[in-house]
Amino acid sequence: MSQILERPKNSRLLIQDFLPFQKPLVKSSATSISCYICGKGLEDGLSLTAKHTPMGSLFFCGSHYYLK
């Protein structure tokens, strides 16, 4: 929607545009992760590392990361 604000003599036309404000839609999700082998997670004080495998991304703790 536009609105003409004023039109001074021998001057350009001034127009103000009004755009409807819409909040952006943000979707997010989070899940807890744990070691694929022992099942321990961040709440146990471990750090986890992801490995990409044919089965998808798997998470491993420091003790099990190097196991195949």
ABEGO torsion letter per residue (X at the ends): XBBBABBBBGBBBBBBBBBBBBBBBBBBBBBBBBBAAAGBBAAAGBBBBBBBBAAEBBBBBAAAAABX
